[in-house]
Amino acid sequence: MSIRNHLQELWNAACHRRTAQLMITPESVLTYGNLVDSVRCFCGVLDAQSIVSGDRVVIHCADDGMACVSFIACLLDGKVPVLLGSDCGEARRRSVIEYVQAVLLITDAAIGNECVTTAHPGGISLTGLRTDIACPERKLALLEAAPSKGSLLARLARKAGAGTSDSTMSLIGTDDAQREPVLPADPNELAYLLFTSGTTSAPSGVRILRRNLFEHLHTLTQLFSYDEKSRVFNATPLAHTDGLVHGLLIAAINGATFLNAPPLSIGELEGWLERLRSWRATHFVTNPTAFGIIDRYAAHDDYVDHTGFSALYRQLPILAPLNGNALSND
Protein backbone atom coordinates (compact mmCIF):
# COMPACT_ATOMS: atom_id res chain seq x y z
CA MET A 1 0.00 0.00 0.00
CA SER A 2 1.35 3.46 -0.89
CA ILE A 3 2.17 6.08 1.72
CA ARG A 4 -0.55 8.32 0.28
CA ASN A 5 -3.04 5.52 0.90
CA HIS A 6 -1.89 5.27 4.53
CA LEU A 7 -2.39 9.02 5.00
CA GLN A 8 -5.66 8.88 3.06
CA GLU A 9 -6.87 6.06 5.29
CA LEU A 10 -5.96 8.04 8.40
CA TRP A 11 -7.77 11.12 7.06
CA ASN A 12 -10.83 9.20 5.82
CA ALA A 13 -11.14 7.34 9.12
CA ALA A 14 -11.04 10.64 11.02
CA CYS A 15 -13.66 12.19 8.70
CA HIS A 16 -16.02 9.24 9.13
CA ARG A 17 -15.56 8.86 12.91
CA ARG A 18 -16.28 12.43 13.93
CA THR A 19 -17.94 11.60 17.25
CA ALA A 20 -15.33 9.00 18.22
CA GLN A 21 -12.66 9.99 20.74
CA LEU A 22 -9.10 10.39 19.48
CA MET A 23 -7.43 11.50 22.73
CA ILE A 24 -8.52 11.61 26.35
CA THR A 25 -6.59 13.40 29.09
CA PRO A 26 -7.61 13.98 32.73
CA GLU A 27 -8.78 17.47 31.70
CA SER A 28 -10.15 17.14 28.18
CA VAL A 29 -11.44 15.07 25.27
CA LEU A 30 -10.39 15.51 21.64
CA THR A 31 -12.72 13.88 19.10
CA TYR A 32 -11.89 12.95 15.53
CA GLY A 33 -14.35 15.64 14.47
CA ASN A 34 -12.35 18.21 16.46
CA LEU A 35 -9.22 16.97 14.70
CA VAL A 36 -10.70 17.14 11.18
CA ASP A 37 -12.09 20.65 11.54
CA SER A 38 -8.92 21.92 13.19
CA VAL A 39 -6.65 20.34 10.56
CA ARG A 40 -8.61 22.02 7.76
CA CYS A 41 -8.25 25.38 9.49
CA PHE A 42 -4.63 24.67 10.32
CA CYS A 43 -3.84 24.09 6.64
CA GLY A 44 -5.21 27.56 5.97
CA VAL A 45 -2.96 28.96 8.69
CA LEU A 46 0.06 27.26 7.08
CA ASP A 47 -0.84 28.79 3.72
CA ALA A 48 -1.24 32.23 5.30
CA GLN A 49 2.27 31.88 6.74
CA SER A 50 3.66 30.76 3.31
CA ILE A 51 4.75 27.41 4.75
CA VAL A 52 5.49 24.98 1.92
CA SER A 53 6.04 21.22 1.65
CA GLY A 54 9.17 20.09 3.47
CA ASP A 55 9.40 23.17 5.71
CA ARG A 56 10.32 22.48 9.32
CA VAL A 57 7.71 23.44 11.92
CA VAL A 58 8.71 23.40 15.60
CA ILE A 59 5.83 22.59 17.98
CA HIS A 60 6.39 23.57 21.61
CA CYS A 61 3.14 23.42 23.56
CA ALA A 62 2.06 22.76 27.12
CA ASP A 63 -1.38 21.74 25.83
CA ASP A 64 -1.26 18.20 24.40
CA GLY A 65 -4.43 18.83 22.40
CA MET A 66 -2.77 21.65 20.51
CA ALA A 67 0.42 19.64 20.05
CA CYS A 68 -1.62 16.69 18.74
CA VAL A 69 -3.55 18.72 16.14
CA SER A 70 -0.45 20.66 15.05
CA PHE A 71 1.63 17.52 14.60
CA ILE A 72 -1.01 15.54 12.69
CA ALA A 73 -1.84 18.53 10.49
CA CYS A 74 1.81 18.89 9.49
CA LEU A 75 2.12 15.15 8.88
CA LEU A 76 -0.97 15.10 6.64
CA ASP A 77 0.05 18.25 4.77
CA GLY A 78 3.66 17.39 3.94
CA LYS A 79 5.28 19.75 6.42
CA VAL A 80 7.97 18.38 8.76
CA PRO A 81 6.96 18.71 12.43
CA VAL A 82 9.54 18.86 15.22
CA LEU A 83 7.81 18.20 18.54
CA LEU A 84 9.46 19.49 21.72
CA GLY A 85 8.48 18.63 25.27
CA SER A 86 6.77 21.28 27.34
CA ASP A 87 9.77 21.23 29.70
CA CYS A 88 12.20 22.09 26.91
CA GLY A 89 14.31 25.08 27.93
CA GLU A 90 14.73 28.24 25.90
CA ALA A 91 18.39 27.60 25.03
CA ARG A 92 17.65 24.11 23.76
CA ARG A 93 14.62 25.26 21.78
CA ARG A 94 16.69 28.00 20.15
CA SER A 95 19.33 25.43 19.23
CA VAL A 96 16.74 23.11 17.68
CA ILE A 97 15.15 25.96 15.71
CA GLU A 98 18.53 26.98 14.30
CA TYR A 99 19.65 23.39 13.71
CA VAL A 100 16.64 22.39 11.61
CA GLN A 101 16.21 25.88 10.09
CA ALA A 102 12.59 25.99 11.18
CA VAL A 103 10.29 28.52 9.54
CA LEU A 104 7.39 28.28 11.98
CA LEU A 105 7.14 27.96 15.75
CA ILE A 106 3.79 26.81 17.15
CA THR A 107 3.38 27.52 20.85
CA ASP A 108 0.59 28.16 23.34
CA ALA A 109 -0.01 30.64 26.10
CA ALA A 110 1.74 28.64 28.84
CA ILE A 111 4.90 28.39 26.76
CA GLY A 112 4.44 31.63 24.87
CA ASN A 113 4.38 33.75 28.02
CA GLU A 114 7.95 32.66 28.62
CA CYS A 115 8.92 33.73 25.09
CA VAL A 116 7.86 37.33 25.49
CA THR A 117 10.85 38.40 27.58
CA THR A 118 13.39 36.19 25.79
CA ALA A 119 15.66 37.61 23.11
CA HIS A 120 16.44 35.36 20.14
CA PRO A 121 19.32 35.48 17.64
CA GLY A 122 19.43 38.96 16.17
CA GLY A 123 18.32 40.50 19.46
CA ILE A 124 14.61 40.47 18.60
CA SER A 125 12.12 39.32 21.22
CA LEU A 126 8.90 37.44 20.61
CA THR A 127 6.22 39.94 21.54
CA GLY A 128 3.20 39.35 19.35
CA LEU A 129 1.03 36.84 17.56
CA ARG A 130 3.18 36.89 14.43
CA THR A 131 6.71 38.05 15.19
CA ASP A 132 9.56 37.50 12.75
CA ILE A 133 12.95 36.58 14.19
CA ALA A 134 16.26 35.94 12.50
CA CYS A 135 16.65 32.46 10.99
CA PRO A 136 19.02 31.24 8.25
CA GLU A 137 17.63 32.23 4.83
CA ARG A 138 14.03 32.33 6.04
CA LYS A 139 12.37 34.22 8.84
CA LEU A 140 10.75 32.28 11.64
CA ALA A 141 7.12 33.10 12.23
CA LEU A 142 5.55 32.58 15.64
CA LEU A 143 1.96 31.51 16.11
CA GLU A 144 0.89 31.76 19.74
CA ALA A 145 -2.41 30.46 21.04
CA ALA A 146 -3.79 32.72 23.73
CA PRO A 147 -6.47 31.48 26.13
CA SER A 148 -9.84 31.87 24.49
CA LYS A 149 -13.19 30.34 25.37
CA GLY A 150 -14.25 31.19 21.82
CA SER A 151 -11.54 29.11 20.15
CA LEU A 152 -12.63 26.74 17.41
CA LEU A 153 -11.76 23.57 19.28
CA ALA A 154 -13.41 24.80 22.46
CA ARG A 155 -16.60 25.69 20.58
CA LEU A 156 -16.66 22.33 18.81
CA ALA A 157 -16.05 20.48 22.05
CA ARG A 158 -18.86 22.31 23.84
CA LYS A 159 -21.18 21.55 20.94
CA ALA A 160 -20.25 17.87 21.19
CA GLY A 161 -20.58 17.93 24.98
CA ALA A 162 -16.85 17.27 25.58
CA GLY A 163 -14.43 19.33 27.64
CA THR A 164 -11.21 20.88 26.39
CA SER A 165 -8.69 23.24 27.89
CA ASP A 166 -9.38 26.84 26.93
CA SER A 167 -6.02 27.45 25.25
CA THR A 168 -6.19 24.55 22.81
CA MET A 169 -5.85 25.66 19.22
CA SER A 170 -7.17 29.19 19.65
CA LEU A 171 -4.64 30.10 16.98
CA ILE A 172 -7.05 28.36 14.61
CA GLY A 173 -9.70 30.98 15.35
CA THR A 174 -8.62 33.06 12.35
CA ASP A 175 -10.13 34.14 9.05
CA ASP A 176 -7.63 32.12 7.02
CA ALA A 177 -9.15 29.96 4.29
CA GLN A 178 -9.71 26.30 5.10
CA ARG A 179 -8.67 23.41 2.85
CA GLU A 180 -8.08 19.67 2.80
CA PRO A 181 -4.55 18.42 3.66
CA VAL A 182 -2.26 17.51 0.76
CA LEU A 183 -1.61 13.86 1.84
CA PRO A 184 1.88 13.54 0.25
CA ALA A 185 2.80 10.28 -1.49
CA ASP A 186 6.61 10.03 -1.50
CA PRO A 187 7.59 7.33 1.04
CA ASN A 188 11.21 8.51 1.15
CA GLU A 189 10.44 12.04 2.31
CA LEU A 190 10.58 13.09 5.94
CA ALA A 191 7.55 12.41 8.11
CA TYR A 192 9.02 14.26 11.11
CA LEU A 193 12.22 14.98 13.01
CA LEU A 194 12.70 13.43 16.42
CA PHE A 195 15.02 14.96 19.02
CA THR A 196 16.39 13.13 22.02
CA SER A 197 15.48 14.36 25.48
CA GLY A 198 18.01 16.40 27.39
CA THR A 199 18.87 19.86 28.60
CA THR A 200 22.03 20.59 26.63
CA SER A 201 22.01 23.21 23.90
CA ALA A 202 23.49 20.77 21.38
CA PRO A 203 20.49 18.95 19.84
CA SER A 204 20.68 15.38 18.58
CA GLY A 205 18.01 14.44 16.07
CA VAL A 206 16.84 11.55 13.93
CA ARG A 207 15.11 11.69 10.53
CA ILE A 208 11.95 9.60 10.43
CA LEU A 209 10.84 8.83 6.87
CA ARG A 210 7.21 8.18 6.00
CA ARG A 211 8.06 4.65 4.88
CA ASN A 212 9.75 3.84 8.21
CA LEU A 213 6.90 5.35 10.22
CA PHE A 214 4.04 3.55 8.51
CA GLU A 215 5.84 0.22 8.29
CA HIS A 216 6.48 0.45 12.02
CA LEU A 217 2.86 1.36 12.75
CA HIS A 218 1.69 -1.53 10.56
CA THR A 219 3.93 -3.94 12.50
CA LEU A 220 2.62 -2.70 15.85
CA THR A 221 -0.96 -2.99 14.61
CA GLN A 222 -0.47 -6.59 13.56
CA LEU A 223 1.53 -7.56 16.64
CA PHE A 224 -0.88 -6.12 19.22
CA SER A 225 -4.17 -6.41 17.30
CA TYR A 226 -5.03 -2.71 17.26
CA ASP A 227 -8.32 -1.64 15.70
CA GLU A 228 -10.89 1.15 16.01
CA LYS A 229 -12.14 -0.31 19.31
CA SER A 230 -8.69 -0.09 20.95
CA ARG A 231 -8.10 2.27 23.85
CA VAL A 232 -4.35 2.79 24.31
CA PHE A 233 -3.20 3.82 27.80
CA ASN A 234 0.22 5.50 27.71
CA ALA A 235 1.73 8.08 30.08
CA THR A 236 4.91 8.78 28.09
CA PRO A 237 5.18 12.43 26.96
CA LEU A 238 4.22 13.08 23.33
CA ALA A 239 7.65 14.52 22.53
CA HIS A 240 9.16 11.10 23.31
CA THR A 241 8.98 8.50 20.54
CA ASP A 242 7.25 6.02 22.87
CA GLY A 243 4.45 8.46 23.61
CA LEU A 244 4.14 9.74 20.06
CA VAL A 245 4.28 6.43 18.16
CA HIS A 246 2.95 3.98 20.79
CA GLY A 247 0.24 6.43 21.85
CA LEU A 248 -1.04 9.15 19.54
CA LEU A 249 -0.03 7.79 16.13
CA ILE A 250 -0.89 4.12 16.68
CA ALA A 251 -4.34 5.28 17.83
CA ALA A 252 -4.85 7.72 14.93
CA ILE A 253 -3.83 5.26 12.21
CA ASN A 254 -6.32 2.71 13.56
CA GLY A 255 -9.16 5.10 14.37
CA ALA A 256 -8.65 4.16 18.02
CA THR A 257 -8.50 6.19 21.26
CA PHE A 258 -5.30 7.38 22.89
CA LEU A 259 -5.62 7.53 26.70
CA ASN A 260 -3.04 10.21 27.43
CA ALA A 261 -2.41 9.45 31.09
CA PRO A 262 -0.65 11.83 33.50
CA PRO A 263 2.94 11.07 34.57
CA LEU A 264 3.36 8.14 36.95
CA SER A 265 3.84 9.13 40.59
CA ILE A 266 4.44 6.65 43.41
CA GLY A 267 2.41 8.83 45.78
CA GLU A 268 -0.59 8.70 43.43
CA LEU A 269 0.01 5.21 42.07
CA GLU A 270 -3.36 3.73 43.05
CA GLY A 271 -5.34 6.52 41.44
CA TRP A 272 -3.14 6.34 38.35
CA LEU A 273 -3.69 2.59 38.00
CA GLU A 274 -7.41 2.95 38.62
CA ARG A 275 -7.59 4.98 35.39
CA LEU A 276 -6.84 1.77 33.53
CA ARG A 277 -10.24 0.52 34.66
CA SER A 278 -12.22 3.77 34.58
CA TRP A 279 -10.93 4.67 31.10
CA ARG A 280 -11.59 1.07 29.92
CA ALA A 281 -8.08 0.61 28.53
CA THR A 282 -7.57 -2.28 26.11
CA HIS A 283 -3.80 -1.77 25.76
CA PHE A 284 -1.40 -0.64 28.49
CA VAL A 285 1.93 0.66 27.19
CA THR A 286 4.70 1.44 29.67
CA ASN A 287 8.47 1.33 30.07
CA PRO A 288 10.57 -1.08 32.15
CA THR A 289 11.19 1.47 34.92
CA ALA A 290 7.50 2.26 35.36
CA PHE A 291 6.62 -1.43 35.14
CA GLY A 292 9.10 -2.14 37.94
CA ILE A 293 7.53 0.56 40.13
CA ILE A 294 4.05 -0.86 39.52
CA ASP A 295 5.21 -4.39 40.22
CA ARG A 296 6.79 -3.36 43.51
CA TYR A 297 4.37 -0.78 44.93
CA ALA A 298 0.90 -1.56 43.53
CA ALA A 299 -1.54 -2.61 46.25
CA HIS A 300 -3.68 -4.81 44.00
CA ASP A 301 -3.32 -7.00 40.93
CA ASP A 302 -6.73 -6.59 39.27
CA TYR A 303 -6.41 -3.20 37.54
CA VAL A 304 -6.73 -4.79 34.09
CA ASP A 305 -9.33 -7.43 34.87
CA HIS A 306 -12.06 -5.44 33.12
CA THR A 307 -13.71 -6.74 29.96
CA GLY A 308 -11.90 -5.88 26.75
CA PHE A 309 -8.36 -5.59 28.08
CA SER A 310 -6.05 -7.05 25.45
CA ALA A 311 -2.35 -6.39 25.99
CA LEU A 312 0.30 -4.98 28.29
CA TYR A 313 3.69 -4.37 26.81
CA ARG A 314 6.86 -2.69 27.91
CA GLN A 315 8.70 -0.33 25.60
CA LEU A 316 12.32 -1.27 25.06
CA PRO A 317 15.16 1.20 24.48
CA ILE A 318 15.63 2.01 20.80
CA LEU A 319 18.97 3.42 19.69
CA ALA A 320 17.81 4.38 16.20
CA PRO A 321 14.04 4.97 16.41
CA LEU A 322 12.05 3.49 13.52
CA ASN A 323 15.25 2.84 11.54
CA GLY A 324 15.65 6.58 11.06
CA ASN A 325 18.86 8.33 10.06
CA ALA A 326 20.78 10.56 12.41
CA LEU A 327 20.72 14.26 11.56
CA SER A 328 23.87 16.01 10.59
CA ASN A 329 24.85 19.45 9.39
CA ASP A 330 26.17 18.09 6.07
ABEGO torsion letter per residue (X at the ends): XBAAAAAAAAAAAAAAAAABBABBBAABBBBAAAAAAAAAAAAAAAAAAGBBBGBBBBBBBABAAAAAAAAAAAAAAGBBBBBBBAABBAAAAAAAAAAAGBABBBBBAAAAAAAAABBBBGGBBBABABBBBBBBGBBBBBBBBBBBAABAAAAAAAAAGBBBBAABGAAABBABBBBBBAGBABAABBABBBBBBEABABBBBBBBBAAAAAAAAAAAAAAAGBBAABBBBBABBAABAAAAAABAAAAAAAGBBBBBBBBBBAAAAAAAAAAAAAAGBABBBBBAAAAAAAAAABABAAAAABBGBABBBBBBBBABBGGBBBBBAX
